[in-house]
Amino acid sequence: MKTYPGAMLLAIVGSVWLSGCQMQRDKPTDAQIEVVGMKAIQEADASAERKLMSWSQQNLPVAQRELALVYQQRPQQRKDALRLFEQAARGGDIAAAYELGEMLRTGVVNVPPQPLAASTWYTQAAQQGHARAALALALLYKNGDGVARNDLQAAHWLQTASAGGNPHAMFLLSYFYRDGQGVPQDAARARALLEEAAEHEYPPALQELAMTVEVGDEHSPKDLHRASHLLKEATEHRHNNWNRF
């Protein structure tokens, strides 16, 4: 059978078109969206940003969150970031709920800080185990920022954040147990939390523990060698951003 060049070209174009249609129909995985999001942010890749825009219009919460993270870097588009974070959060994305809480708490251009509104979104994320959201919510209750000061609530959310591995929360919760603030006073539990935060190389915990073992207490004898080691660790790690947890 004779094959004509024009027919072959039409067949190739048709195959490519069908393949493209299939890609449009196939929903990307969350991991694929996040890879494209990283490319859009780290490389300022316009084609990656266009993909995120297309997926966002399909009401994919992870895509909406990733596009919001792109817009969050640009002061003139932070209102768009707020809108997209809210869409994603309403779609069940807990990372978006946390980011929305952060933006509302601090405020953006032409949008004043709204800590009370932020608490709603922090709660949504914290209830699903987001450690940083739980810490942020605990701090609102601890300081009475936008919500009524409530030590019980602060302690509860510090517990959640600590269980999620957040050393800042462990450090604060150690003080709550030491002082009986929102929880029963428990010196042993306070010390255990301080030790755990130090194990996570959290500089304030390392420094606090160093000062404690330098003089000794009921939980451990005086240990100048360990105190010196802990202070050195604190100095080495202080430059890191420990609120990233």
C-alpha positions in Angstrom: 0.0 0.0 0.0 1.4 3.4 -1.0 1.8 6.0 1.8 1.6 9.7 0.9 3.8 12.2 2.8 0.8 14.4 3.5 -1.2 11.6 5.0 1.8 10.7 7.3 2.0 14.3 8.4 -1.7 14.5 9.2 -1.4 11.2 11.2 1.6 12.6 13.3 -0.2 15.9 14.0 -3.4 14.0 14.9 -1.4 11.8 17.3 0.2 14.8 19.0 -3.1 16.5 19.3 -4.7 13.5 20.9 -1.8 13.1 23.3 -2.2 16.8 24.3 -5.9 16.3 24.9 -5.2 13.3 27.1 -2.7 15.3 29.2 -5.3 18.0 29.6 -7.8 15.4 30.8 -5.5 13.6 33.2 -5.4 15.4 36.5 -1.8 16.0 37.8 -0.8 14.5 41.1 -0.2 16.8 44.1 3.5 16.0 43.8 3.6 16.9 40.1 1.9 20.3 40.9 4.4 21.0 43.7 7.3 20.3 41.4 5.9 22.8 38.9 5.3 25.2 41.7 9.0 25.0 42.8 10.0 25.6 39.2 7.8 28.7 39.0 9.2 30.2 42.2 12.9 29.2 42.1 13.4 29.6 38.4 10.8 32.3 37.7 9.6 29.9 34.9 6.7 31.6 33.1 5.5 28.3 31.5 5.4 26.7 34.9 3.3 29.6 36.2 1.0 29.2 33.3 0.5 25.6 34.1 -0.4 26.5 37.7 -2.9 29.1 36.4 -4.5 26.5 34.2 -4.7 23.9 37.0 -6.0 26.5 39.4 -8.9 27.2 37.1 -9.7 23.5 37.4 -10.3 24.1 41.1 -7.3 21.9 42.2 -6.5 23.1 45.7 -2.8 22.3 45.6 -2.4 24.2 42.3 -4.3 27.2 43.9 -1.9 27.1 46.9 1.2 26.8 44.7 0.1 29.7 42.5 -0.7 31.7 45.7 2.9 31.1 46.8 4.2 32.5 43.5 2.0 35.6 43.9 3.0 36.0 47.6 6.5 36.9 46.5 5.1 39.9 44.6 3.7 42.8 46.7 1.4 43.9 43.8 -0.2 40.4 43.7 -0.6 39.6 47.4 -4.4 40.2 47.3 -4.5 37.6 44.6 -2.5 35.3 46.9 -5.0 35.8 49.7 -7.8 34.9 47.4 -6.1 31.8 46.1 -5.0 30.6 49.5 -8.6 31.0 50.7 -9.9 29.0 47.7 -7.4 26.2 48.4 -8.1 26.2 52.1 -11.8 25.9 51.5 -11.0 23.0 49.2 -9.3 21.3 52.2 -5.6 22.2 51.7 -4.2 22.6 55.2 -0.9 24.2 54.1 -3.0 26.9 52.3 -5.0 27.4 55.5 -1.8 28.0 57.4 -0.4 30.4 54.8 -3.7 32.3 54.7 -3.6 32.6 58.5 -0.1 34.0 58.3 -1.0 36.6 55.8 -4.1 37.7 57.7 -2.2 37.8 61.0 0.5 40.1 59.6 -1.6 41.9 57.0 -0.6 42.8 53.4 -0.7 45.9 51.3 -4.1 47.6 51.8 -5.2 44.8 54.1 -4.7 45.4 57.8 -3.7 42.6 60.2 -6.7 40.4 61.2 -5.5 38.1 63.9 -9.1 37.0 64.7 -9.7 35.9 61.1 -6.3 34.3 61.1 -7.2 32.2 64.1 -10.0 30.5 62.1 -7.7 29.3 59.4 -4.9 28.3 61.9 -7.5 26.2 63.7 -8.5 24.5 60.5 -4.9 23.5 59.8 -4.0 22.7 63.4 -7.0 20.4 63.8 -5.5 18.3 61.0 -2.1 18.2 62.6 -0.2 21.1 61.0 2.4 21.8 63.7 3.3 25.4 62.7 -0.4 26.4 62.5 -0.9 24.9 66.0 2.0 26.9 67.3 0.7 30.1 65.7 -2.7 29.5 67.2 -1.2 28.8 70.7 0.7 32.1 70.5 -2.5 34.0 69.7 -4.2 32.5 72.8 -1.1 33.0 74.9 -0.8 36.7 74.0 -4.4 37.5 73.6 -3.8 38.6 70.1 -7.2 39.0 68.3 -8.7 36.4 70.7 -9.3 36.3 74.4 -6.2 35.2 76.3 -6.7 31.6 77.3 -3.9 29.5 78.9 -5.8 26.3 78.5 -6.2 26.8 74.8 -2.6 27.9 74.4 -1.4 24.8 76.2 -3.6 22.6 74.2 -2.3 23.9 70.9 1.3 23.8 72.1 0.7 20.1 72.9 -0.5 19.6 69.3 2.5 21.4 67.9 4.9 19.6 70.1 3.4 16.2 69.1 4.0 17.3 65.5 7.7 17.8 66.2 7.9 21.6 66.6 10.8 22.4 69.0 9.7 26.0 69.5 6.4 24.6 70.9 8.2 22.1 73.0 10.3 24.9 74.5 7.3 27.1 75.3 5.3 24.2 76.7 8.2 23.4 79.0 7.6 26.8 80.7 3.9 26.1 80.9 4.6 22.8 82.8 7.2 24.5 85.0 4.8 27.2 86.0 1.5 25.3 85.9 0.2 27.6 83.2 -2.8 26.0 81.5 -1.6 22.5 82.6 -0.8 20.9 86.0 2.6 21.9 87.3 5.1 19.2 86.5 8.8 19.9 86.8 9.8 16.5 85.4 7.6 17.0 82.3 9.0 20.5 81.9 12.6 19.3 81.9 11.7 16.4 79.5 10.3 18.9 77.0 13.3 21.2 77.4 15.6 18.2 76.7 13.5 17.2 73.7 13.6 20.8 72.2 17.4 20.8 72.7 17.7 17.5 70.9 16.0 19.2 67.9 18.9 21.7 68.1 16.6 24.6 69.0 19.0 27.4 70.1 16.9 28.9 73.0 16.4 25.4 74.4 20.1 24.6 74.1 21.0 27.8 75.9 18.3 27.4 78.6 19.5 23.8 79.2 23.1 24.9 79.3 22.4 27.4 82.1 20.4 24.7 84.0 23.1 22.0 83.9 25.8 24.6 84.6 24.5 24.9 88.2 22.7 21.5 88.4 19.2 20.8 89.8 17.1 17.9 91.0 17.1 16.3 87.6 20.8 16.3 86.9 24.0 17.2 88.7 26.2 20.1 87.9 28.0 19.4 84.6 30.2 22.2 83.3 31.4 20.1 80.3 27.9 19.5 79.0 27.0 23.1 79.6 29.9 24.3 77.5 29.0 21.8 74.8 25.3 23.0 74.8 26.3 26.6 74.6 28.6 25.9 71.6 25.7 24.1 69.9 23.4 27.0 70.5 25.9 29.4 69.0 26.4 27.2 65.9 22.6 26.8 65.3 21.4 30.3 66.1 21.8 31.6 62.6 19.2 29.1 61.4 15.5 30.0 61.0 14.0 27.6 63.6 10.4 28.8 62.9 10.5 26.8 59.7 9.2 23.7 61.5 
